[in-house]
Amino acid sequence: MQPLDSVDVLLLRHYGEQAPTPPDLEARLRAGVTREAASLESGQRIARLLGEQRLSRRRAAALVALGAAGAGVLSLGLECVQSLLAPHQRELSSYPAYSG
């Protein structure tokens, strides 16, 4: 079992295609699609507004620097995780793969 598995995934894994459908599945799927559509629409609206505005060189440089700093922090975080897992690599690789 994966830590992020939903009830739906667990039912399908256990019962296969004959799994009972959760009662609120359709409502949850509709809500998820609605949220995703709203998020995409919001992103497009922001992109359109930014495209219409003039952007100074200083602001553009600040945005690029902010993006680079975010990527640097992410890279540093990944390196830290890798350094923490490195001593346990042999131990982790000995676990059998899930064949569900």
MODELLER restraints for C-alpha pairs under 7 A, 6 or more apart:
rsr = mdl.restraints
at = mdl.atoms
rsr.add(forms.Gaussian(group=physical.xy_distance, feature=features.Distance(at['CA:11:A'], at['CA:19:A']), mean=5.70, stdev=0.5))
rsr.add(forms.Gaussian(group=physical.xy_distance, feature=features.Distance(at['CA:12:A'], at['CA:19:A']), mean=5.48, stdev=0.5))
